[in-house]
Amino acid sequence: MLGGPPVHLMWSSMFNPEKPHISRAVKWERIGAFFLPYWKQEVTVLVCILAGAALGLAPPLFTKHLIDASLAHRDLHGLWFDVGGMVLAASIAAILGVYQGYLNSVVGEGIMRDIRTSLVSHLHRMPISFFTNTKTGEIMNRVSNDVDNIDNVVTGTLVSIVTNVATIATTIVTMFWLDWRLSLLALVVVPLMILPLSPVGRRMYQVRKLTRQKRDQIESLTQETLSISGIVLIKSFVREAFEAARFYSASTDLMTLEVRLAMVGRWFIAAISAMVVIGPALVWLGGGYLTIYGAVTIGTIVAFVALLSRLYGPASALAGIQVQVVSALAVFERIFEYLDMEPEGEPAGRVAPAQVRGEIRFEDVSFSYGGGRRALDGVDFTVAPGQIAAFVGPSGAGKTTITQLVPRFYDPQAGRVLVDGIDVRDFDLQSLRSHIGIVTQETYLYHDTIANNLRYGRIDATQEQIEAAARAANIHDFIASLPEGYDTIVGERGHKLSGGERQRLAIARVLLKDPRILILDEATSSLDSENERLIQQAFVPLMLGRTSLVIAHRLSTIVAADIIFTVEDGRIVESGTHQMLLARGGAYARLYRTQFREDRERVAT
């Protein structure tokens, strides 16, 4: 057994770094803004609630009349009247309740849809740096679980508050109308139900925040270890037991927090339950005393006890609801924390040309991902419209960073990146990126059909256009050979296809987009010779007439480039054509000779 700290302590320290506390006051008017589009339905719900609360008073009042009048005077007609009134009131209230429930569901689910849509749409506009610095599991937890956790508050709790308040108000008025002395006696216990709410709510708010943070961690662990790549990594290193211990540790922490959450205010809830019994007992005692001395009738006491269920039940429910609402504020805070993050910035005077020529120029560009080290340092170059420009150099030299600044995945800290002489920061982002097509080494495909994955390049593409793009990318014959053709499901991230097949689909997808500027980031580095040949053939129609920025691992793939830039340590150290750079005998020539020798040795073995 390995030495060192226990596994759960080691992983706890690694995956629970201290984070700065972000406190954002959740304003009720901000939450209320989500309700505003549904104000007509909400008014109708309010009318139903008030009508239901009024109808709920009828049975106790009919009961009082039945005991004190109908039964006392042996009035059969009065008996039928009282019982009929109870049944009619209950029936109308039930019908209103069903309609109210329907409207409440429409409003609640509509609000949940709007919150989810706002959150996801906002995240789509966040810069790439946000996603590189945030775990996917944490993002998924906020979009899915956090929104689900406010579902009860949005769809039921707020309506329940209004219902309970209306019920309490109408009940108190009716009680005082019946007898003010018994009313005061019945209300004695109500403050005992309300006073402890504030400290209990604060404590639950704190524990709820810790619980959500722990759920973020578990969601991240699940996302990482149950993905295709994660499973392959676990199995290849035989880390099943290790990951089980890691997940068990996080789950145990969550269990502890959930137990604490369940126990917050438990004595308070128990005390409320006792009050529900103590209150009627006091009314029976006081009412019995007054009845003995002829101050009130038996019917009044019975009606009072019936009304108490309409008083204590909603009062105790409000106590629980208050705790739920305060707890839900912790979740709203997390949602608004994401909504308050700054999306990708766009200047006031955006440029959105319908067409671009494709000239790309870097002027003394410097960039850093953070941490002090510069990924790019004073980069200057120009690529003319329609030229094929290749970037070569060792890993980590800054080649990919250069290509990521063109579509503004990141912005430089110094210098300018220009397209057709215009700073890319002055472009409308969607317009800029609509003119750029990107094919990377890691092709991402959705778990969908081949046709729908290709149509992502152009939503309105016809089947004929899709097939034409596939033919140009040397992938149509393969697709046609599949039993379901273009309706074949490619699997999670396209794992049912080979790397070369995914790359050719990516090329076809970009062909459908028909961009003016093309970025190829090591698109053939991990492929065999046959797939590389097919993809090189697919590149011919793809790059025709377009400005192309090509990052190449295999230098043999870019010998025909119009201009080659050699990048080292974030700087461009030389540029020229293949023959010019070989003749110069510099960094490019050394890279070429080294790779040529390695290829020759590989063939020899």
N, C-alpha and C positions, 0 to 999 in steps of 0.2 A: 504493500500500500504506500502511496506517495506521502511524503511528509508535508508539513505546512499547515495552515489553518484549515478548518472544515470547509467543505465545498460550498455549503450554503452561506457561510460568512464571507468567503472569498468573492462569490458572485454578487452577494449583497453590496459589498463595497464597490465592485466594478460597475454595477448597473444601477446604483442609487447615488450618483454624485450629488453634492450639494447644489441646489439650484437657487438663484435669487428669487425671493418671494415677490410675486406680482399681485398687487391688490387693486382691483378695479371695482368701484361702487356700481352695483347693478341698479340702474334707475328704472322705476316702475313704468315711467312714460315710454322708455325704450322697449320694454316688453309689450306694453300696450299698443305700440305701433303695429305689431303683428296682428292685433285683433281688429284694427280699424277697417280693413277691407270687408269685414263680415258684420258691420254694425247693424244691418237690417235683420239678419238672423238673430243677432244678440238681443235686439229689442224685443223680437218675438219670443225668444227664450225667457226674457225678463217678465213679459206679460204672462206667460204660462206659469212661471214660478209664483208670481203674486196671486194669480187665480187659484193655483194649487194650494198655496198657503191659506187662503181664505176658505176654500172648500174643506180643508183639513180641520177647521174649527167646528164644522157642522156636526160630526158625530158626537163629541162631548156635549154640545149644547142640546142636541136632540135627546141625548141620554138623560140630561138633567130634567128636561120637560117630560120625558117618558116616566121617570120615577116620581117627580113631584106633582105631576098633573094627571097624565093618562092612567097610570096604575093606581094613584091615590084616589081618583074619582071613578075607577073602573070604566074608563072611556075607551071603548073598542075602536071607535073612529080615530081618536087621538093616537092610539097605539099604532094603527096602520099608517097614520101620517108620519109619526116619528120614525118608524122602521123604514118606510118608503123614502123619507128624507135622507136617512143614513146611506141607503143603497144608492140613491141617485147621486148624492155628493161623491161617494166613493167611485162610482162608475165614471162620472165626468172627470174626476181627478186622475183616474187611471188612463183615460184617453188622452188627456192633456200631457200626462207623464210620458206616454209613448211618443207623441209628437215632439215634445221637448227633447227627449233622448235622441231622436233622429236629427233634429237641428243641431243639438250639441255635438253629435258625432261629425256632422258636416263641417261645423266651425272648427272643432278640435283637430280633425285630421287635415283640414285645409291649412291650418296654422302650422302643424307639424311639417306638412309638405313645403310650406314657404320657408320655414326655418332651415330645413335640410337643403333646399335649393339655394338659399342665400349663402349658407356655409360652403357648400360644394362649389358654387359659382365663384365665391371669393377666393377659395383655395386654388381654383384654376388660374386665377390672375396673380397668384403669388410668384415671386421670382424663383429661379432654379435653386438659388442658395438656401431658400427656406427648406426645400425638400432634401437637399444634401445634408442639412444640419438637424433634421427632425426624423425620428424613426417613423417608418410607414405605419407600424402598429399603433403608435400614439395618435397619428392623424385619423386612422380608421376608427379608433375608439371614440374620438370626439364627434366624428360624423355620424357614427352608428349608435353606440351605446349611450353617449351623453344625451343625444337628442331623444333616444328612447326613454331615458330616465326622467325627462320633463314631460313625457306624454301624459301621465296621470294628472299632473298639475294643469296642463293646458286643456285636456279633454274633459276632465271631471272635477278637479279640485276647485277651480274658480267658480264654476256653476254651483258646486256644493256649498261654497261660502255664501253666495247670494241666497241660495235656498234656505240654508240654516238661519241666516240673519233674518230673512223675511218670516220664517216660521217662528223664531224667538220673539220678534217684534209683535206679530199679530197675537201670539199666545199671551204675552205679558199684558197687552191691552185688554184682551178678553178676561184674563184672570182678575185684573183690578176692577173690571166692570162687574164681575161676579161677587168678589169680596176682597176689599183692600187688606184686611188683616191676614187672611190666609195667603195672599199674594206676597206680603212682606216676609212671612214665615218661609214660603217656598223659595224666595230669592236669597235667603241667608247663605246657602251653600255655594251659590254661583261664583262669588269672588274666589273661593278656595279652588275652583277649577281653572281660574284664569291667571292668578298671580304668578305661579311658577313657570308660565309659558316662556318668558324671555330668557332666563338662564338655560332652560332645557333646549330652546331653539339655537342659542349660540353654541352650545356644546355639540349639538348634532351637526351644525354647519361646519365646525372644525373637523369633526371625524369624517364627515362626508367628503371633504376636500382631500383628506389623506387617502380615503378609499378610492376616489377617482384616479389619483396619481398611481396607486398600486395597480389599478386595472389597466392603466396605460402600459405599465411594465409587462403585465401578463399578455396583453394584446400584442405587444412588440415581440415577445418571446414566441408566441403562437405564430405570428406572421413570418418570423424568420425561420423557425424550425420546421414548419409544415408546408413551406413552399417547395417546389421541385428542386431548386438549387440547394435549399437548406437540408432536405432529406438526403440528397446525394452526398453532401458534405458530412452529415452525421454518420451515414452508413460507411462511407469510405474511411473514416477515422475511428469507427467503432465507438461512437460516443453516445449510444442510446441511454446507458445507465447514467452517464454524466449529465445529459440533458434532462433526464427524469428527476434527478436530484435538484437540478437548477430550477425546474418548474415547480417541484414540490416546495422548495423554500419560498418562492414568490407566492404560491397559493396559500401556504401556511400564514404568511404575513397578512394576506387578504382576509383569510378566515378570522384572524384575530381582530382585525379592524371591523369586520362585519358583525362579530359578536359584540364588540364595544358599541357599534351603532345600534344594534338591536336592544341593548340594555340601557341606552341613554333615555332617561325619563321613565324607565319601567315602573319605579315606585310611584311616580306622578300619575301614570295611567291607572295603576292599581287603586290609588286614592280616588280618582274620578269615578271608577266603577263602584266604589263604596258609597260615594256621594249620591249616586243614582238611586241607591236603596235608602240612604239616610233621609233624603229630601222628602219622599212620600211618607215615610214614617213620621216625620215632624208634622206634616199636613194632617195625617190621620189623628195624631195626638191633639193638635190644636183644633182641628175641625170637630173631633169627637167632643172635646170640652165645650165648644160653642154650641154644638147640637144638643148636648145634655141640657144646657141652659136656654135652648130655644132661639139662639142667635142666627143659626144657618140651618138649611134643610139638608137631608141626607143626599138628595139629588145634587146639591151644590158641591158636597164633598166628593161624591163619585165623579162628577164632571171635572173637579179640580185635579183629582188623581190622574184622570185620563189626560188632562192638559199637561201635567208634569212630564209625561213621556215626550211631549212636543217641546218641552223646555230643556230638560236635562240631556235628552238624546242629542239634539243639535248643539247644545253647549259643549258636551264632551267631544262631539265630532269636530267642532271648531278648534278645540284644544289640540286634537291630533292633526288637523289640517294645518294649523299654524306651524307646527313642527315640520310637516312635510314641505310647506312653502319655503320656510327658512332653509331647509336642507336643499331644496331644488335651486335656491339662489346660488349655491356653490357650483352647481352644474351650469346655470346660466352664465356665471362669471367665466367659466372655462370656454363656453361657446363665444361669448362676446370678446374674450381675449384673442381668439383667432380672427373674429370679424374686425377687430380694431387694428390688426396688423396691416402695415402699408403694402398695397399691391405694387406690381411693377409700375414705375412712374412714367407718366407721359406728359410732355410739355403742353402748354396752352395752345401754341400755334403748330399743330401737327401737320406734317406733309404726307399726303396719301396719293402718290401718282398711280395712274392706271397701268403704266408700263415703266420699266427701268431698263437702261442700257446694260448695266451690270459691271460698271467700273468699280473696283474696290481699292481703297487707299488707306493705309495706316500711317498716321503722322505722330511720331515720337510717343508711341503707346506704351504705357507701363501699367501693370496689373498685378494685384496680390489677392490670394484667397483668404488672407489673414495669417497671423502668426509671424509676420515680419519678413518672410522670404518672398521675393518677387518672382511670379511665374513668367512675367514678361517685363523686359527692361529696355525701354527706348526703341521699340520696334518700328521700322519704317520700310514700307514697300508699296508698290502699285501693281495692280493686275488690270490689264486693259479689258474692255468688253469682249466676251467670246474667247478669251484665253483660257488655257488649262494651266493652272499653277499648282505645282507639287511642293509639299513641305516634308522634308526628311530630317532625321536626326535621332539621337538616342531617346529612350523612354524618359518622360519627365522633362523634356527640353522646353515644352511650351507649345507644341504643334496644335494639340486639341484646343488649348486655351485660345489660340488665335482664331480658330474657326468658330468658337462659341461667342466671341465678341461681335461677329458680323450680324447674327440674328438677335443680338442683345439678350442672350441668356445671362450675360453679365455685362457690366459697364466698366470701362477702365478708370483707374484713379487719376491717370494723367494721359494727355494726348487725345487724339480723335480718331474714330473709325468712320470713314465716309463711303457712301454708296452714291455714285454719280455726282460726287462733289458735295453731297449733303450729309451732315453729321447724322448718324443713325439714331441719335437721341432726339432728333427733330422729326423723325418719321412717326406716323401712326404705327403702333406695334403690329396690329393685325395686317396692315398694308405691307409693312416691311417683310414680315414673315411669309406673307402670301407669295412673295417673289423668290423665296428661298426653299430649295428642296434638300433634305438631309438623308444620307444613308450611312449608318454607323455599323461598327463591327457587331454589336449586340442588337439584332433586329427584334423589335417588339411587335408581337401580333396578339390580337384579342382572341379570346376563346369563342370564336365565331367561324362563319364560313369563309372560304377563300375569297369569294365574291365580295362579301361585306368588308373584309380586311383591305381588299384592293380599293373598294369604293370610298374608303377613308381619305384617299387622295383627292377624290372628287365625288361629292355626295350624289350628284345628279348624273353620274356616268351611266351610259347605256351598256347593255351586255356586249354589244359590238365593240364599244370603246374599251371595255375591260379586256376583251379577248385580244384586241389589237395591241394594247400595252403589254399583255402577257407574252404575245409573240415576239415583240421587240425585246423583251427581257429574257428570252429563251426559256420560258417556263410553261408556255401554253400546252405543248405536247405532253409534258408530265401531268399537268392538271387534267387534260382530256383522258389520260389513261386511268385516272382514279374512278372507282365505281360511281361516286356521286359528283364527279367533276368539280365545277366551281361551287357546288353546295357542300363540299367536304368540310367538316369541322376540323380546324387545325390543332385543337387542344390548348391547354394552358401555356401561354407565351409561345405558341407554335411548336411545342416539343414533339408533335407527331411528325414533323418535317425535319429534314436534315439541315445543317447550317447553310449549305449552298442553296437549297430550295428556299429557305427563309430569305436569304439575301436577294435572290432573284425576284421574289414577291415584293420585297422592299423597293427594288428598282422599278418594277412595274407600277407600284403605288406612286412613286415619285413621277414617273412618266405621265400618269393620269393628272397629277397636279400641274405639270407643265410649267415649272418655275424658270426664271431667267438666270438665277444663280444656283449653283449646285455645290454641295459640300459632301465629300466622300471621306469618311474618317476610318481608315484602315479596314475598308469594306471587304478585303480578301485575305487578311492576314492569317486567319485560322482555318483556311480551306485547303483541300487537296488540289493537286494540279489540274484535274479534270474540271472540278467546280470552278477553279480560278479561271480556266480557259473560257468556260461558258459565261462567267460573269464579265470577263474582259470583253467578250463579244457583245454582251448586253450594254456595256458602258458606251459603246460606239454611238448608238442612237440617243442614249441618255445625255451625253455631253455635247452632242452636235449643236453648235450655235449658242451654247450656254457658257457663261463664265463659271469655271469649275475650280474649286479649291480641293486638292486631293492630298490626304495624308497617307503615305505609303510605307508599309513595313518592308515589303519586297520591292527593291529598287527597280527590278526588271519590269514592273508594271507601269513605271512612269518615265521611261526613257524618251517617250514621244511627247512629253509635256513641253509647252511653249516656254515655260520658265520654271526653274527649280530653286527653292530657297532651302538652305541648310540652317537648321536651328540648333543652337547649343546654349544651355543655361539661360533661356529666356531671351536670347538675342539672335538675330539673323547674321550669320558670320560670312555667308557668301551667297551669290545668286548667279544664275545663268542657265544655259541649256545643258543637256547631258554631256554633249561633246566638249563644250567649253569648260565645264567643271572638271571633267576627267583630265583634260589637258592642263588645267591649272594645278592639279596634284594636291589639292587641299583636303578639307574635312570630308567633302562628298566623295572624292576619289578614294580616300581611305575606307569609308563606309562601303563603297561599291566593291573594292578589292577584297575586303573582309567577307562580305556576303557572297561574292562570287566563289571565293575559296571554300566557304562552308557548304555551298550548294554542290560544288564539285566533289568534295569529300563525302557528302551525303549520297550522291549518285554512285560513287565508287564502292561504298559499303552496302 
